[in-house]
Amino acid sequence: MATICEKRPGVWEVRVFTGSDVRGYPTQMSRTMHGSKRDAQRLAAQLESSGGKAKPAGRSVSTVLDEWVKQSIDTWPPSSARD
């Protein structure tokens, strides 16, 4: 079952339940589109029929934080970089 929500005039969010992950939690797929409500309903039907699975993001939080530290450490005071 899809949920269609108008975020602002002519901008729609289509959210589709895609099943459950390995822990049993529900997964969803969401698309934002510009167009009419009928276009959003078509997209919802297309996403429901495709049976697509939601994919996890390509990076973990720890990886992003490590990259942020590497990028920012030169601008920190010595005490912050040390601790």
CYANA upper distance limits for C-alpha pairs under 8 A (distance plus 0.5 A):
  1 MET  CA     16 VAL  CA      6.79
  1 MET  CA     17 PHE  CA      7.04
  1 MET  CA     48 GLU  CA      7.82
  2 ALA  CA     14 VAL  CA      7.27
  2 ALA  CA     15 ARG  CA      6.06
  2 ALA  CA     16 VAL  CA      5.01
  2 ALA  CA     17 PHE  CA      7.33
  2 ALA  CA     44 ALA  CA      6.43
  2 ALA  CA     45 ALA  CA      8.36
  2 ALA  CA     48 GLU  CA      7.76
  3 THR  CA     13 GLU  CA      8.49
  3 THR  CA     14 VAL  CA      6.30
  3 THR  CA     15 ARG  CA      5.60
  3 THR  CA     16 VAL  CA      6.98
  3 THR  CA     44 ALA  CA      8.40
  4 ILE  CA     12 TRP  CA      7.29
  4 ILE  CA     13 GLU  CA      6.26
  4 ILE  CA     14 VAL  CA      5.19
  4 ILE  CA     15 ARG  CA      6.99
  4 ILE  CA     40 ALA  CA      7.54
  4 ILE  CA     41 GLN  CA      7.93
  4 ILE  CA     44 ALA  CA      8.21
  5 CYS  CA     12 TRP  CA      6.15
  5 CYS  CA     13 GLU  CA      5.72
  5 CYS  CA     14 VAL  CA      7.14
  6 GLU  CA     10 GLY  CA      7.73
  6 GLU  CA     11 VAL  CA      6.35
  6 GLU  CA     12 TRP  CA      4.95
  6 GLU  CA     13 GLU  CA      6.81
  7 LYS  CA     11 VAL  CA      6.11
  7 LYS  CA     12 TRP  CA      6.15
  7 LYS  CA     13 GLU  CA      7.20
  8 ARG  CA     12 TRP  CA      7.87
 10 GLY  CA     34 HIS  CA      6.08
 10 GLY  CA     35 GLY  CA      5.73
 10 GLY  CA     36 SER  CA      6.47
 10 GLY  CA     37 LYS  CA      8.36
 11 VAL  CA     32 THR  CA      7.54
 11 VAL  CA     33 MET  CA      6.28
 11 VAL  CA     34 HIS  CA      5.10
 11 VAL  CA     35 GLY  CA      6.93
 11 VAL  CA     36 SER  CA      8.49
 12 TRP  CA     32 THR  CA      6.12
 12 TRP  CA     33 MET  CA      5.82
 12 TRP  CA     34 HIS  CA      6.76
 12 TRP  CA     35 GLY  CA      7.94
 12 TRP  CA     37 LYS  CA      7.96
 12 TRP  CA     40 ALA  CA      7.01
 13 GLU  CA     30 SER  CA      7.35
 13 GLU  CA     31 ARG  CA      6.23
 13 GLU  CA     32 THR  CA      4.92
 13 GLU  CA     33 MET  CA      6.95
 13 GLU  CA     40 ALA  CA      8.28
 14 VAL  CA     30 SER  CA      6.09
 14 VAL  CA     31 ARG  CA      5.76
 14 VAL  CA     32 THR  CA      6.80
 14 VAL  CA     33 MET  CA      8.37
 14 VAL  CA     40 ALA  CA      7.17
 14 VAL  CA     43 LEU  CA      7.98
 14 VAL  CA     44 ALA  CA      6.62
 15 ARG  CA     28 GLN  CA      7.13
 15 ARG  CA     29 MET  CA      6.18
 15 ARG  CA     30 SER  CA      4.82
 15 ARG  CA     31 ARG  CA      7.05
 15 ARG  CA     44 ALA  CA      8.02
 16 VAL  CA     28 GLN  CA      5.99
 16 VAL  CA     29 MET  CA      5.77
 16 VAL  CA     30 SER  CA      6.90
 16 VAL  CA     44 ALA  CA      7.60
 16 VAL  CA     47 LEU  CA      7.51
 16 VAL  CA     48 GLU  CA      7.14
 17 PHE  CA     26 PRO  CA      7.75
 17 PHE  CA     27 THR  CA      6.53
 17 PHE  CA     28 GLN  CA      4.95
 17 PHE  CA     29 MET  CA      7.01
 18 THR  CA     26 PRO  CA      7.98
 18 THR  CA     27 THR  CA      5.98
 18 THR  CA     28 GLN  CA      5.69
 18 THR  CA     29 MET  CA      7.06
 18 THR  CA     51 GLY  CA      7.29
 18 THR  CA     52 GLY  CA      7.17
 18 THR  CA     53 LYS  CA      6.15
 18 THR  CA     54 ALA  CA      7.17
 19 GLY  CA     26 PRO  CA      6.27
 19 GLY  CA     27 THR  CA      6.09
 19 GLY  CA     28 GLN  CA      7.92
 19 GLY  CA     53 LYS  CA      8.04
 20 SER  CA     24 GLY  CA      5.69
 20 SER  CA     25 TYR  CA      5.72
 20 SER  CA     26 PRO  CA      4.81
 20 SER  CA     27 THR  CA      5.87
 21 ASP  CA     25 TYR  CA      6.01
 21 ASP  CA     26 PRO  CA      6.91
 21 ASP  CA     27 THR  CA      6.95
 27 THR  CA     54 ALA  CA      7.13
 28 GLN  CA     54 ALA  CA      6.79
 29 MET  CA     53 LYS  CA      8.04
 29 MET  CA     54 ALA  CA      5.99
 33 MET  CA     40 ALA  CA      7.71
 35 GLY  CA     39 ASP  CA      6.52
 35 GLY  CA     40 ALA  CA      7.68
 36 SER  CA     40 ALA  CA      6.98
 37 LYS  CA     41 GLN  CA      6.70
 38 ARG  CA     42 ARG  CA      6.73
 39 ASP  CA     43 LEU  CA      6.77
 40 ALA  CA     44 ALA  CA      6.65
 41 GLN  CA     45 ALA  CA      6.71
 42 ARG  CA     46 GLN  CA      6.65
 43 LEU  CA     47 LEU  CA      6.60
 44 ALA  CA     48 GLU  CA      6.59
 45 ALA  CA     49 SER  CA      6.60
 46 GLN  CA     50 SER  CA      6.60
 47 LEU  CA     51 GLY  CA      7.16
 47 LEU  CA     52 GLY  CA      7.48
 48 GLU  CA     52 GLY  CA      8.27
 59 ARG  CA     63 THR  CA      6.83
 59 ARG  CA     64 VAL  CA      7.34
 60 SER  CA     64 VAL  CA      6.97
 61 VAL  CA     65 LEU  CA      6.66
 62 SER  CA     66 ASP  CA      6.59
 63 THR  CA     67 GLU  CA      6.81
 64 VAL  CA     68 TRP  CA      6.69
 65 LEU  CA     69 VAL  CA      6.70
 66 ASP  CA     70 LYS  CA      6.80
 67 GLU  CA     71 GLN  CA      6.67
 68 TRP  CA     72 SER  CA      6.49
 69 VAL  CA     73 ILE  CA      6.03
 72 SER  CA     76 TRP  CA      7.42
 73 ILE  CA     81 ALA  CA      6.57
 76 TRP  CA     80 SER  CA      6.59
 76 TRP  CA     81 ALA  CA      6.48
 77 PRO  CA     81 ALA  CA      6.88
 78 PRO  CA     82 ARG  CA      6.53
 79 SER  CA     83 ASP  CA      6.63
